[in-house]
Amino acid sequence: MKNKIYLNIKILFVAVAVIIASITYVIFFQVGEAESFDNDGISRAVIIDQLYEDIPNDSFHDEAKKYLETAGYEVDIFTTKDVTVDFYKKLPQMNYKYIVIRTHGTDDKADNDVVLFTGEKYSEDHYISEQLFGQVKKATPLLEIAYSPSGSLSDWVIVNDTYRYQKNSVATQETAEHEYFAISPKLVKDLMNGKFDDTTFVLGGCKTLANPSFAASLINRGASTVVGWDNTVANIDNDRAILLFLKYNLIEQYDMVKTLDMIHTNVNPIYMPYPANFLHFDRFS
């Protein structure tokens, strides 16, 4: 009997939360749609590094910032603790023309959506209405397997569900993983406040362009171009490809086709432990 009462109270609480969230959305998101941060005519870029707590790479920050500043951008950097659901809701207001995201990524097998990780650990009691509407989801990062020398010889290793010949002896080490809140295309569509202004997005995470769902939601929100990966990718290859993209796209000013060709040449799937392709999606795709 107590369990039934508790369940009814929880259902009532969720219903009230949904009503409050709907009213809040109308007041603060629809009415405030035109509000944005004043950029004083400055071209601004941002590096959003959701991986920083688990896989820090300060040299990546330094080099990416150098390329962006050389191209004329004023650069902000946000790391894991800053990357929240609410942060993403306000992102269009911040007037960034170039957004580089270093993140875990996965595609949701249930509805074939790509989701983008935040740095917030998952809790079923947070973002209740957003969870009910599918705007945020519980997600576990795709595991990366690292290889290090071991005492026992091994000629074969499994990488990304395929066999590859490996001359060096190896031992597998799985990274520790947690469940996080991840934002879905529905959050971009329903809850982001404001519009992007022909913004370029670099989505550096596993499977961020495995299908176009997330990229399309950004384009519909005002982005001009989205680049990302069609499959699982190792962190070292992800960071290298992003830096090459910034170099060729911003400094050398290559067009998109030549930029991606250069990345394919330098980060060739044939030689990657997790073979993946760096692709782009735009409003004409």
Rosetta blueprint (number, residue, H / E / L):
1 M L
2 K H
3 N H
4 K H
5 I H
6 Y H
7 L H
8 N H
9 I H
10 K H
11 I H
12 L H
13 F H
14 V H
15 A H
16 V H
17 A H
18 V H
19 I H
20 I H
21 A H
22 S H
23 I H
24 T H
25 Y H
26 V H
27 I H
28 F H
29 F H
30 Q H
31 V H
32 G H
33 E H
34 A H
35 E L
36 S L
37 F L
38 D L
39 N L
40 D L
41 G L
42 I L
43 S L
44 R E
45 A E
46 V E
47 I E
48 I E
49 D E
50 Q L
51 L L
52 Y L
53 E L
54 D L
55 I L
56 P L
57 N L
58 D H
59 S H
60 F H
61 H H
62 D H
63 E H
64 A H
65 K H
66 K H
67 Y H
68 L H
69 E H
70 T H
71 A L
72 G L
73 Y L
74 E E
75 V E
76 D E
77 I E
78 F E
79 T E
80 T H
81 K H
82 D H
83 V L
84 T L
85 V H
86 D H
87 F H
88 Y H
89 K H
90 K H
91 L H
92 P H
93 Q H
94 M H
95 N L
96 Y L
97 K L
98 Y E
99 I E
100 V E
101 I E
102 R E
103 T L
104 H L
105 G E
106 T E
107 D E
108 D E
109 K L
110 A L
111 D L
112 N L
113 D E
114 V E
115 V E
116 L E
117 F E
118 T E
119 G E
120 E E
121 K E
122 Y L
123 S L
124 E L
125 D L
126 H L
127 Y L
128 I H
129 S H
130 E H
131 Q H
132 L H
133 F L
134 G L
135 Q L
136 V E
137 K E
138 K E
139 A E
140 T L
141 P L
142 L L
143 L L
144 E L
145 I E
146 A E
147 Y E
148 S E
149 P L
150 S L
151 G L
152 S L
153 L L
154 S L
155 D L
156 W E
157 V E
158 I E
159 V E
160 N L
161 D L
162 T E
163 Y E
164 R E
165 Y E
166 Q L
167 K L
168 N L
169 S L
170 V L
171 A E
172 T E
173 Q E
174 E E
175 T L
176 A L
177 E L
178 H L
179 E L
180 Y E
181 F E
182 A E
183 I E
184 S L
185 P H
186 K H
187 L H
188 V H
189 K H
190 D H
191 L L
192 M L
193 N L
194 G L
195 K L
196 F L
197 D L
198 D L
199 T L
200 T E
201 F E
202 V E
203 L E
204 G E
205 G L
206 C L
207 K L
208 T L
209 L L
210 A L
211 N L
212 P L
213 S H
214 F H
215 A H
216 A H
217 S H
218 L H
219 I H
220 N H
221 R L
222 G L
223 A L
224 S L
225 T E
226 V E
227 V E
228 G E
229 W E
230 D L
231 N L
232 T L
233 V L
234 A L
235 N H
236 I H
237 D H
238 N H
239 D H
240 R H
241 A H
242 I H
243 L H
244 L H
245 F H
246 L H
247 K H
248 Y H
249 N H
250 L H
251 I H
252 E L
253 Q L
254 Y L
255 D L
256 M H
257 V H
258 K H
259 T H
260 L H
261 D H
262 M H
263 I H
264 H H
265 T H
266 N H
267 V L
268 N L
269 P H
270 I H
271 Y H
272 M L
273 P L
274 Y L
275 P L
276 A L
277 N L
278 F E
279 L E
280 H E
281 F E
282 D E
283 R L
284 F L
285 S L
